[in-house]
């Protein structure tokens, strides 16, 4: 950004777009989790694999 200040507005727009896309993904995940719960009565939120747990314990 410091090398090309004329493009700053474009860079900021890309950052805002990325943030909004992340929120869309989060909402889609929530809808999918709610759908699974409605159909199968199974709560699948916050499930971690054994690999996730071993990584978090190592750090």
C-alpha angles and dihedrals in degrees: 000000000000090000094056112027091169088070095051094105091053092048092051091049090053090052092050091047091051091051092050092048089052089054090050089054091049091051091048089052091051091050091050092049091049090049092052090049092049094050104034103019087231122136107219098169120123096009116156130192122233088255091057091051094048090050093051092047091051092055 
